[in-house]
C-alpha cells in the first residue's frame, strides 16, 4: 500500500512526513547501504508533491548522513549512522545555520553573497594548514530569516577542486553544496565569544554600535579530501540563540 501524506492542518510539514517515510525504508532494510534511491521527479510522482518539497526531505537526510548525493549519478543510501561500514565517519553535534533554522520551523535565507579567489594571508594560511599565498576561496554572506539579517559569515576554503565564482551559487546551504561535490566535513573545531561590533559589521548587519554580537569561529577539515575551512560567524545577539544537544554527559 502506498504511503499517504496527512494533509490536515495539525499534521507535520509534508517534507518532514516524506523524510520520515524515506528514513523508515533505510531503518527497516528496504533500502540498504549503497542502494540508489528514486530520482526527485519519480519521488514527486510517488508522493504527489512539488520538487521543492521532495528536495527539502532529501536535504534533511543528506545532512543527517542517511543519504549522499553523487554528482551526475544520483542519490545513494549511506546507511544508518553509527552502523555503517565506513566507521571512520566523524559524528558531531555541529549543525549548519540552515539546519538550525529548520529545527525552529523557520527558513534560512541568504540576503547577500560574495565569492572570490584570493591568496591566503599568513593568518588564514595558518588556520587552513597551508602555505601563505596559496589560492583559496573567500566567501562572504549575510543570512537571516525573511528580510531580517541574523548573521554575517566570512568563510575561507582550501579545496583541490574548482568552486563556482557565481554569488548566486552560495545562496543555499554551503555544506549541502560541498556534499554535492563529494566533500563531507570529518572534523570540526569551534569556539564562541561575545564581542562588540566593528564599524564594518555595523554597516553589514545594519546595527547600532552597542548591540552585542556572538562571534562563532569554526574550523572544519577532511584530510582525505585535502579540504579545510575557516569561518568567522557574527550573530546579532538579540536575534539568535545557539543550541547544543547531547545524548549524555560524561561526569
C-alpha positions, 0 to 999 in steps of 0.5 A: 500500500502506498504511503499517504501524506496527512494533509490536515492542518495539525499534521507535520510539514509534508517534507518532514512526513516524506523524510520520515517515510524515506528514513523508515525504508533505510531503518527497516532494510528496504533500502540498504547501504549503497542502494540508489534511491528514486530520482526527485521527479519519480519521488514527486510522482510517488508522493504527489508533491512539488520538487521543492518539497521532495528536495527539502526531505532529501536535504534533511537526510543528506545532512543527517548522513542517511543519504549522499548525493553523487554528482551526475549519478544520483542519490545513494543510501549511506546507511544508518549512522553509527552502523555503517561500514565506513566507521571512520565517519566523524559524528558531531553535534555541529549543525549548519545555520540552515539546519538550525533554522529548520529545527525552529520551523523557520527558513534560512535565507541568504540576503547577500553573497560574495565569492572570490579567489584570493591568496591566503594571508599568513593568518588564514594560511595558518588556520587552513594548514597551508602555505601563505599565498596559496589560492583559496576561496573567500566567501562572504554572506549575510543570512537571516530569516525573511528580510531580517539579517541574523548573521554575517559569515566570512568563510575561507576554503582550501579545496583541490577542486574548482568552486563556482565564482557565481554569488548566486551559487552560495545562496543555499546551504554551503555544506549541502553544496560541498556534499554535492561535490563529494566533500563531507566535513570529518572534523570540526573545531569551534569556539564562541565569544561575545564581542562588540561590533566593528564599524564594518559589521555595523554597516553589514548587519545594519546595527547600532554600535552597542548591540552585542554580537556572538562571534562563532569561529569554526574550523572544519577539515577532511584530510582525505579530501585535502579540504579545510575551512575557516569561518568567522560567524557574527550573530546579532545577539538579540536575534539568535540563540545557539543550541547544543544537544547531547545524548549524555554527559560524561561526569 
